[in-house]
Amino acid sequence: MVTAQDICRYIEEQIPCTFVEVRGEDGQHFEAVIVSELFKDLPMVAQHQAVYRALGERMRAEIHALSMQTYTPESWSERQKIN
């Protein structure tokens, strides 16, 4: 069974990230926050597609559902100031 830590590692192996947090208790449904410079100038759909590409076949075989929030380092910093 895949764990949140596994998914975090899979993402970090393929995408240069400044922050990644993945949560999920049941081994199939996960939530992720991913911060990467790679997302700069990409619309949200393209950012999410980059994460799906990083996870590859695991999205079909191991991970049933992944909800994600993607940020550039700048947008993440702004979000942190608000919270």
C-alpha positions in Angstrom: 0.0 0.0 0.0 1.3 3.4 -0.9 1.8 6.0 1.8 1.7 9.8 2.0 5.5 9.7 2.4 5.9 7.6 -0.7 3.9 10.1 -2.8 5.9 12.9 -1.3 9.1 11.2 -2.4 7.7 10.4 -5.9 6.9 14.0 -6.4 10.2 15.3 -5.1 12.2 12.9 -7.3 10.6 14.4 -10.4 9.8 18.0 -9.6 12.2 20.5 -7.9 10.1 21.5 -4.9 10.7 24.0 -2.1 7.8 22.4 -0.1 5.7 19.3 -0.4 3.2 18.0 2.1 1.0 15.0 1.5 -1.7 13.7 3.8 -3.8 10.6 3.6 -4.9 8.0 6.1 -6.6 5.3 4.1 -3.8 4.5 1.6 -5.9 5.5 -1.5 -7.1 9.1 -1.0 -4.5 11.8 -0.6 -4.2 15.6 -0.3 -1.1 17.4 -1.3 0.4 20.9 -1.2 3.2 21.4 -3.6 5.4 24.4 -4.0 7.7 24.6 -7.0 9.4 27.2 -9.2 8.4 24.9 -12.1 4.8 26.2 -11.7 5.8 29.7 -12.6 3.8 31.1 -15.5 1.8 27.8 -15.8 -2.0 27.8 -15.4 -3.3 25.6 -12.6 -4.3 22.8 -15.0 -0.8 22.6 -16.4 0.7 22.6 -12.8 -1.5 19.7 -11.9 -0.7 17.9 -15.1 3.0 18.2 -14.2 2.3 16.5 -10.9 0.3 13.8 -12.6 3.2 13.2 -15.0 5.6 13.0 -12.1 3.5 10.3 -10.5 3.1 8.5 -13.8 1.4 5.1 -13.7 1.2 5.2 -10.0 -1.9 7.4 -10.5 -3.6 4.5 -12.2 -2.2 1.6 -10.1 -1.5 2.8 -6.6 -3.2 6.1 -6.0 -7.0 6.2 -6.2 -7.4 10.0 -5.7 -5.1 12.9 -5.2 -6.4 16.4 -4.3 -3.7 19.0 -4.7 -2.9 22.7 -4.2 0.0 23.9 -6.3 1.9 27.2 -5.7 5.0 29.0 -6.9 7.3 30.0 -4.1 6.0 33.6 -4.5 2.4 32.7 -4.3 3.1 30.3 -1.4 4.8 33.1 0.5 1.9 35.4 -0.1 -0.5 32.7 1.1 1.5 32.3 4.3 1.3 36.0 5.0 -2.5 35.8 4.8 -2.8 32.8 7.2 
